[in-house]
Amino acid sequence: MCCAAEKKLQINWVYCNCHLINRAIDIGLDVSELKERLLKKAKKLTRYFRSSNKAAEEVIIIILHHTHYL
């Protein structure tokens, strides 16, 4: 199956959905414009959580709530 997909369909073989998602992200990040926008937003988000104790506390509460520790 792997050989047929790579040779006949000329696509990269993936073994599971996780690998498929990872491959899609890798391909998407190959586009430099997308990568720059994504990294800019990620940096902005991390700066927000680093500078705001209230935001960090809210995230912890949400995580604990969803993991049923609250």
N, C-alpha and C positions, 0 to 999 in steps of 0.2 A: 504494500500500500504506500509506504513511504517513498519508495523508488518511483512508483507510478505517478505520485503527486508531483515529485520534483522534476522528473524527466518529461512526462506527457503534458502536465498542466503548467509546468514551469512556475511552481509556487514553492515557497519554503514550507517544509513539513513541521507541524506542531503537534504535540502529544495530548494536550488537554486545554480546557478553556483558559486556565491561568496562563499557560504559555501563549495562547492566542491573544489574550489581552496584553500581555507583556510585549509581544511582537508588534501589535498595533501601536502601542505607546512608543516603542523604539522607532518605528517608521514615522510616526507623527513628529517626534522630536528631531528627526533628520531635517525637517523644514525649519531653517534658522529663524524665520519670522515668527513662527509659532513658538519656538523654544524661547526666544527673547521675551515675548509677551507673557508666557507662562512663568518664566523665572522672575520677571518683574512683579507679577501678582503674588507669587509665592513669597518673595522677599518682603513685600508690603504686608502680607498677612502675618508672617513671623515677627516682623517689627511690632505690629499691633499687639500681639500676644505677649511679647517680651516687655513692652512698655506699660501694659495695662494689667494690674493685678486682678481687677474685677473680671476682666475677660478671661483670664487664666482660671480663676475660681469657677466661673460659669461653665467653662469647658470641662473642668474636673467633675462638677456636679452632673452635667449631662452624661459624661462617660460612666460615672458611678450609677446613675439612674438606669441607663441602658444595659448595664452589666448586672443589674439587680443587687448592687451593694448598698443602695440607699433604702 
